Amino acid sequence: MPHVLTAREARDRFGEVLRRAETNGETFIVEKKGRPSVVIMPAEEYDRLTGQHAVDYEKTLEDIFLLNRRIVARRGGDPILHEEALQIAR
């Protein structure tokens, strides 16, 4: 059975709510003005319900490595520094 929280309660207890959802598999319905607004649930449960992954980490890492190789190739083999990459991204 999902827990029901007001938006204010969810805000004030956000860390606890996340921990309980992740650790205990609990689901929370957050109400705004007395109506359900959002649901907080474990990512695995979301994946099961939707048939898709919330975040495809392997694809994201593959994209990062590919982008890094392209940057290094454009720079004539010179690696890009972490600080420089952050500056470019901003």
SERO-333194 format. One record per residue (C-alpha): residue in one letter; z, y, x. Coordinates in steps of 0.02 Angstrom, whole numbers, always signed. Each point is the difference from the previous one (the first is absolute). Layout:
# SERO-333194
rest,c3,c2,c1
A,Z,Y,X
...
//
This chain:
# SERO-333194
rest,c3,c2,c1
M,+0,+0,+0
P,-49,+167,+77
H,+128,+136,+29
V,-32,+167,-86
L,+39,+161,+91
T,-28,+183,-36
A,-107,+95,+124
R,+157,+89,+63
E,+90,-166,+27
A,-150,-71,+91
R,-7,+154,+111
D,+186,-4,+38
R,+2,-188,+35
F,-175,-20,+72
G,+54,-89,+160
E,+107,-123,-97
V,-139,-31,-128
L,-127,-36,+138
R,+120,-116,+90
R,+41,-97,-158
A,-184,-15,-48
E,-48,-59,+174
T,+151,-110,+36
N,+46,-70,-170
G,-170,+9,-86
E,+68,+115,-136
T,-113,+108,-109
F,+42,+176,-58
I,-77,+102,-140
V,+18,+186,+29
E,+3,+107,-156
K,-48,+182,-11
K,+51,+94,-157
G,+53,-165,-79
R,-167,-87,+26
P,-51,-128,+131
S,-90,+90,+141
V,-13,-116,+150
V,+54,-173,+56
I,+76,-42,+169
M,-22,-183,+45
P,-20,-109,+154
A,-175,+9,+76
E,-17,-189,-15
E,+26,+13,-188
Y,-130,+138,-11
D,-122,-108,+99
R,+33,-147,-117
L,-27,+104,-157
T,-156,+91,+58
G,-78,-133,+110
Q,-19,+124,+141
H,+104,+53,+148
A,+88,+167,-9
V,-53,+30,+181
D,-117,-110,+100
Y,+86,+13,+169
E,-124,-111,+93
K,-147,+106,-59
T,+92,+160,+45
L,+36,-64,+177
E,-179,-58,+19
D,-61,+174,-50
I,+119,+82,+124
F,-59,-110,+145
L,-183,+29,-45
L,+26,+188,-6
N,+90,-5,+167
R,-145,-94,+81
R,-123,+128,-69
I,+103,+145,+66
V,+16,-79,+172
A,-188,-34,+5
R,-39,+181,-47
R,+115,+62,+136
G,-89,-103,+133
G,+136,-130,+13
D,+146,+122,+9
P,+142,-53,-116
I,+67,+124,-125
L,+182,+51,+19
H,+120,-23,-144
E,+37,+186,-11
E,-185,+42,+1
A,-35,-126,-139
L,+135,+78,-108
Q,-71,+173,+31
I,-176,-57,-48
A,+66,-84,-158
R,+87,+159,-56
//
